[in-house]
């Protein structure tokens, strides 16, 4: 049923909820409803009832809008992508700042003897080049702070983040789905900013205080990805979904690229004693971003005060979950989710991807230093190069994926499979090759490292946005499930690597590490290619009893539009 008022051009769209009796409709039940009101003659009867749809638009929502007519470069959805991009720069700045700062925080001179004991266990391969890097060790002591933290304590402090990160995933998806992603992002980022600002004080108190704080930061920042996924489920038109989301999450890599050299400079030249300024600067910037987020961002297009009518109608009209009843209660089909093979394909892809990512992030510097005798962390630019390339690949991949889909060269499902497979198989080959490079080929090692890290960025156009393809309504929950399980690899991978390399950090041992990572990559690529999907799943659709009454719409569209133009009141069933 369609209705237009005599003094307004606003269309009110109503939907028919079918009774159990197929094909039976009671015309007496057709009436204009408001909110949850139901015609009394229909209440309690096993017949058709009416419910008001959430979506109200300035045009007939069944009229297609040509995407070419909708602005992009100065649009509200691009504005959301930009501020979210800046937000994820902050997320990863707060995540990795301690990795650099701890070099300046710890008094390496006080624990030099234990370091020497550890060094005696390392491989003697290429030992002749070790003397060339001795100056790096001396300079490291010059930057040493006042905290006497043994290596085991340092590892516990750095790893504690992932325990919190694991805990923050699933609750964030559910809470963001129920209360909205905007405020989950705002609150968690404010908590993270304040916690970062207090890090220097707690570090001087006791390392257990820092461990507790890093767990809290892990919980808070772990909620940001599911929350943002929930928001993009309401904001991203399907054919723009990949480039908007990949641009947003590429902020994480930019955060790494900026934080590594910036923290190094603040460590040596910063205020408040050097290393504390790292936390004051990154925490302060994050706090200011949180305020801007709360002021500028809206939960969905319908509530945005500055969005144009055509952009709002285009976004809402393009989303397949746009027709829902006004009842706020959200029903999550947990059983269907856990029995869905496309969901498990995403989970496996996420877990296997993170295994490789954490192997590279936490262990490659050790391999470069201990086996190749090349201290990559001594040069901020070199250590940032893999992530600069990573950022470029993420964005190029996002545009390429949407190009293939827009031109109908590939379906959504095939696009996700292709980009995920490339982002796992090729880096796996690079890792295997890296295992055969020795200290006489540092340039080759750096090139392979850059390729191994950067080419995984195509996965951002594969499994990472697939949650929104198959269930935009529950994208935050799905991301929370997959990313929480994947976060386990953050503290398992280093343990496995330690067990494999415990006898002396030899190149042969590291070859095993890389073969394991490559095998996991290959498994993830195959599993995802077989079981993933790019289609909206049946359990993620609106109530299957709700559908648009479109049987007479095509024949009556011109008449209805003319009636709206004349300002007359019409009612057609």
Helices and strands as residue ranges (DSSP letters): E 2-4, E 11-17, G 27-29, E 49-57, G 67-69, H 76-105, H 112-119, G 127-133, H 134-142, H 151-167, H 169-179, H 181-197, H 199-205, H 207-235, G 238-240, H 241-249, H 251-269, H 275-296, G 301-303, H 309-318, H 334-338, H 341-370, G 376-378, H 380-406, H 412-434, H 442-454, G 455-461, G 463-465, H 466-471, G 472-474, H 475-487, H 489-500, H 507-531, G 538-540, E 546-547, H 553-566, E 570-572
